[in-house]
Amino acid sequence: MKWIKVIIILSLFVFVGSSFVDRLQNLFIVPFGFPTPAYDFKKNPVTSSGFDLGRHLFYDPILSKDSSIACDNCHQPFAAFANIEHLVSHGMNNCLGTRNAPPLINLAWQKSFMLDGGVNHLDKAPLKALLDTCEMYSNLDTIVERLKKNKDYPAMFAAAFGSDKINTQRIMKALSQFMVMLVSANSKYDKYKRNEPGAAFSQMEKEGYSIFQKNCESCHKEPLFSDYSYRNNGLDSVPADLGRYRITGRPEDKGLFKVPTLRNIALTYPYMHDGRYPMLYHALAHYTKNIKRSATLDPIFIQNGKIGFSFTNDDLMKLEMFLKTLTDTSFLRDKRFAKPKDINYRNQIYF
Amino acid sequence: MSVIIRTILCMHLLCNNFVFAQSKSNNTTIHIHFNHVVDNIPLVLDDSLHLYHNEHGDNYYVTLFKYYISEIQLYQSDGGVINIKNDPILINVRDTNSFNYLFENIPTGMYNKISFLIGVDSLKNYDEVQDGVLDPANGMYWSWKSGYVFLKMEGVSANSTNRNGRLFFHIGGVLAPYNTLRKLEHTFEISIHLNANGTNNLTINTNINGLFFGTKTIEFAKLSATMEGGESAMTIADNYMMNLFTFNFSN
């Protein structure tokens, strides 16, 4: 009799303990050569149940007003979680947005989010898309109610957070646990840097890398390929979209946007905050031919009184070849990030 | 044995002294009640037939009024500062439950000043998503520029330049130079005495017209909406820091 009691108590410990231990882990791993992440994992460690809940929420269209839009409408996994072929994205009622959807890559290293840096914590970033009438047009009370009534979510919240309470805070934390795991650090460039066999650069790629390091490194800093600062790269002499200015109100911020990462850049066309450049070649050529003067043009583009870089067509071709080495197919095909099969996608519409 | 009895008696006496000392330090309770008015007229919502007037003379009625108050402190006349409540409260004129607060364990005695923040302190604007009073689901949070809306007033006025005469005053933002967080500090005309029998009632009169005069008199024809922070929000915040609240005490 005594042994049965012991076995029952031990089983209870294992059952309760495993979810407790689950919540003590942090599945996030910093890749070799990467700096310390900015995200505070102490407040929200990544657990397998939290990640799985976040993955479900990311792909679930019930987060939108009429269940037609999920995060993956504008953040497509096969496009490094950007929105290919769309200058700007479409939201509810076919509302056309104003800015190009950025890829979701290496977010744990960012301190601010959105092209104008308006959001100061990753947990808060999805709120913009969820609540904006031109995007998912939803509201938090409705979302919480729908999740509570769903047959699967209460149990998933319990597994992830210890009780089946569903609120804004937990929804956002779960989404963050999914999003921080979208780490891209396994491209041909990464393997080359790690001296892995079979990852040798061709001569053109090496020369492209050299051109990159001489001219682009200051803003597109390795290994994240961005310093996440705000710059005006000369797209317009009078910007239609004032960018960072809308957040800070400072005149020197007019027309400034966040330096994007160049990882997987070959897949995240079209380019720039309004998607004006359809192909990588056009975005690169911008830096030789198309830089426009304005009061807030970043001084880095003015050298010896001359604007822009003097790349030859040959240089541009080599640069493009180098940038293609930043494509990370293991990231694009990672099954961990794939769409769950157990969600009701009946009402989802992809524009 | 008698040593033990004496030790126990001594400890008992010490205990009694301690209990006696507790009641002598005299902690009491204070009841704080928020009373909403427009100038001297009680606030009635949605009443398009009985219009209020702002300082400029524009008429209007009110459809929404919500605000955060935090870090409430009372100042003792002999120099001490008592923290009444650090965490924010959210007052919504549509929810009478949010008007009344009872605070316990406040030392009795004379107090000459009160202070609180109108809004939520800077650090909380940068923190992870909060639950409860600070949950973004309360509708007092900007998703496009992270931070709390400290005070929200909506209404209708014939002088508004918005569609359907709507008025929107959403005051928030902590990034310099447009930090709209305001600390209210009020010295009581007559110092208040919190007595031991706990019938201390502090009424805070919230005068909605306080948004519209002070540093600058607001004309709805020139400003009928501010929802993005910045200079216009700062003007409203400067006004209401001076003129939103008056205080009545009784016990």
Interface residues (C-beta under 8 A of the other chain):
Chain A: D40 K43 N44 M114 G118 V119 N120 H121 D123 K124 L127 K128 L130 L131 D132 N139 L140 D141 V144 N167 T168 Q169 M172 K173 R246 I247 T248 G249
Chain B: N125 Y126 D127 E128 V129 Q130 D131 D135 P136 A137 Y141 S143 W144 K145 S146 G147 L175 P177 Y178 E228 G229 G230 E231
